[in-house]
Amino acid sequence: MAHGRDIKSQSSAAEQELEHLLLAIDQRIAVTSAEYTEAKERLHVLTSVLSKGFESRVYINGSIAHGDALSPLNDVDLGVILGEPWATTERHHSPIRIMKHACEVIETLASEYYPGLSADFTGQKRAVVVRFGSDARKQRYEFTADVIVALDCTRGSGVFIPNLQRNWWDRSDPIKHSEMIRQANSATDSSFNAVVRVVKQWNRKAGQPLSSWNIKALALSCILRPMPLLEGVHSFFYHARESLNSGLTPDPAGIGAPIGLEREKDEVLACLDDACEVLDQAIKDAISGNLPASLESIQGLFPTHQIPMSS
């Protein structure tokens, strides 16, 4: 018969196996150095042309700036903040007018660097989407750039960003958001970004019930210290389920509207219920000695190219 100390040791060893697997998954899904280098080059070009075309501030946002980008990289994010006289004049017009002008600026000035580049916002809610052309780096990279054309808020903090669904402007503070994420990652010794990356991988597999920003906003409320990845992911799913069951996620900066869901609330909660159940069962299987079933569950929850299981 196993003594209490033996059982505790076995449980710890089993959970450590799951921790090793999650760390391997995180390493495999993180953006590659080649993707990161190419992303920085494209961001540099767009930052330069936007600064020149509008003579305004440009900021880099999203997964590359936050440190939680996944491979394959889908897009990069940046924004231009238009001060006066743009801020006052465009605030009284539909965002479509200034977004059309942004498309013209980007296509005119950036095509020198990327022949075949195009910029458009058809079907988008907020962003001008930049496609770099079929010959960009000999088709090695297919990711796009999302450009937010923002108006400086002359009274109060934050900026106004387009909302093409309402054909008007929403208030937000993307620069403050990035600062909060950088601070969270520093305070947690990178646990924050590791949890976000792994959860974003689950989100891809689950059909993207949550936006990337919603994942990060939820993580800001529950990943508050350095912690093992297994603990962090477990904490996230339970917190997200409880929080979203109560209502939409508030804007962490306290300026914008609550963060909307990508699918119906019941569907999102069902996805989170399933994640909690699978993760709990994986931990139980590992502790009971059924490690192969446990590792298979983890790989199914956060699928990547096959990672060999421990013997």
N, C-alpha and C positions, 0 to 999 in steps of 0.2 A: 504494500500500500504506500502511495506517495505521501510524504509528510507535507505540511503547509508550506514550508520553505521550498520544497521541490515543485509544488504546483505553481507557486508565485514565480519561480525561476523559469518554468516552462512557459507560463503566460507571457513573461517579459521577452523571452527568446522568440516566441511566435509573433508577437507584435513587432519585434525588431525586424523580422523577415518582411513583414508588410511595409515597414518603414523603408527598408532597402529597396523594395520594389517601387514604391512611390517616388523615391529619390531618382531611381533609374528612369522612370516615366518622365519626371520633370526634366531631367537632363536631355532626354530624347526629343521632347516636344519644344524645348526652348529654341528661339530663333537662332539660326546659324550665324557664324561670323561673316560669311559671304553675304548673306541676306542683310545683315546689319550694316555692313559697309556700303552695299548698294542703296539701302534705304537712306543712309546719311547723305550720300551723293545726290539723290533725287530731292531730298528735303533741302539741301543746300541750294540747288538750282531754283526750286520754287520759292524759297525764302528770299533769294536775291531778286527774282523777277517781281514778286509781290511788293517787296520794299521799294523797288524802282518804280513800278507801275502806279503805286498809290502813295508813296512817300509816307508810309505808316508803319506801325509796329507789327512784327510778325512773331508768333509764338509756335512752338512745336508741342503737340499734345498727343494723347493716345498711348498705345502700347509701347512704341519705341521710346518715347520720353519717360514713360512710367517704369520701364524695365520688365514688362510682363508679356512681351510679344511671343507669339507661337509660330512655329514652322509647320507647314508652309505659310509664309507671311501673306496676308490678304490685302492689307492696305496700311498706309501711314497717314497720320493726321497732323494738320497744322491749321493755323488761323491767322487772319490779318485783322487788326483792330483799327478801324477808321476813326480818326479824330475829326476835329473841325476842319472845313465846313461840312464834311460828309455826315458826321454824327447827327447834326441838326436837320439837314435837308432830307436825308434818306429815312430818318425816323418816321417821317410823315408819308412815306410811300411804301408800296409793296416791296418785299425783299427781292422780287424777281428782277427789278430794274438794275440794282447794283450787282446782283449775281451774274446777269448777262454781261455787264461791263467787266467783271472779274474773269469770266470765260475768255473775253476778247484779249485782256491783258496777258493772261497765262498762255494762250495759244500764240499770240504774237511774239512774246519775248522768250518763251521756253522752247519753241520749236527749233530754235537755233541749236539747242543742246540735244533735243530728242525729236528728230524728224518724224512726222506722223502723229505727234502728240495731239490729243483732243481734250476739251474740257466741256462738261455738260452737267445739268442738274435734273434732267428728265427723270421723273419717278422718285426723286429723293425728297427727304423731309427737310434737311438742313444744309447739306453740303454740295459744293461743286466737286464733281468727281473727275479727276485727271487720269487719263489713260495715256501711257507713254509711247504707244505705237508698237506695231508688230516687230519692228527691228530693234527695239530697246534691248541693248546688251545681247543681241542675237537670240532673243526670245528665252534667255535664261531665267528671267524674272517676269512674272505676270502681275504683280501686285499694283494696285492703284494708289492714288493719293486723294484723301478727302479734305477739301479746303473749306473752312468756315469763314464767311465774310461777316465780321462782327462790327457793331457800332459802339463806340465808347459811350459809357453812361456818364453824362455830364453832371448828374446829380446822384450821388451815392456810388457804391462800389459795384464792380462787375461790368458786364457788357450786355448788349442786345444781340441775340443770334437769330437767324432766320427760322421761321416755322412755315414751310410751304403748305402744310395741311390747313393752317388757319390763314395763310397768305398775310402773315404779320410777323411781329418780333416777340421773342421770349427773352426774359432776363436770365442771365447765368453768370458764372465766374469760373471759366475753364482754367485760368491761371492759378486761382486758389485751389481748385481741385487737384491740379498737378502737385502743388506744394504739399497738400495734405497727404497725398500718396507717397511722395518722397519722404516725408517725415515718418509716416507709418512704417515704411520699409526700413528706415534707419533705426527706429525704436524697437523693431522686432528682429533685428539682425537678419534681414532678408526673408524671414518667415512669411511676411505679408505677400510678397511677390510670388513666392513658391506656391502658396495656397491658391492665389489668383490664377496662376498659370494652369495648375492641375484642374481647378474647377472650370476654367474656360475650355479645357480639353473635354471634360464631361459635357459641357454645354454644347459643343460641336456635335458630339455623338447623340445627344438628346434632342437635336433639332432646334437648338438655340432658343429655349424658352425665356432666357434672360439676355439682356444686352450686356456687353462687356462692362459698360459703366455701372449698371445695376450690380453686377458681381463685385466690382471694386467698392461701391458705396456700402454694400452689405458687409463686406470684409472689414471696412473701416470701423464697424461697430463691434466686431467679435475677435479680430486678430490683433491683439493689443500688446503682446509680449513675444519674445522668442519662444518657439515651441516646436516639437517634432511635427513633421508634415502630416503624419497620420492624425494626430490630435487636431491640427489646424483644419484639415479638410472635414473631419467629423464635426468640429465646432461650427464650421461654416454652414454645412447642410442643415443642421438642427436650428441654428439661428435664422437662416434664410426662410425655412419653412414657418417658423413661429412668427417672424417679422412680417412676411408677405401674407400670412393668414389674417393678420391684424389690419393690413392696409398697404398701400404703395410705399416704397422707400423714399424718405424725405431727401431733399437735396442736402448733401453734407455741408455745403457752404451756407445754407440757410437763406439762399437768394431765389433760386429757381423753383419751379413747380416740382411736385413729386415725380419720381422716375416711372414712366409707364412700362407695362409688361409687353413682351413681344407676342404673347399668345393669351388666350383666355385664362383667367385666374385659376379656375379649376384644373386646367391642363398643366399650368406651371406648378401648382401644388402637388399634383399627381406625380410629376417628374421628380420633385424634391422628396416626396414620400418614398418613391422607388429607390432613390439614391441613398436615403437613410437606411432603408431596409436592407439593401444589398451590402452596404458598408458594415452594418451591425452584424449581418450573417457572416461576412468575411472574417470579422474579428472573432466571432464565436467559433467558427470552423478552425481558425488558426490556434486558438487556445485549447480546443478539444483534441487537437492533433491532426486534423484533416487539412494539412497545409496546402496540398495541391488544389483542393476545391476553393480554399481561401484566395490563393494567388490568381486562380482563374476568374474569380469574381471581381477582383481588383482590376485585372486586365480588361474585363468586359465593361467595367464602369468607366475606365479611362483608357480607351483603346489607342494603341500606337502600333507601329510595326512590331511584330512579335518580339517580346523580351523573354529570353530563356528563364524558366522557373528554376528555383533552387532545388537541389536534389534532396 
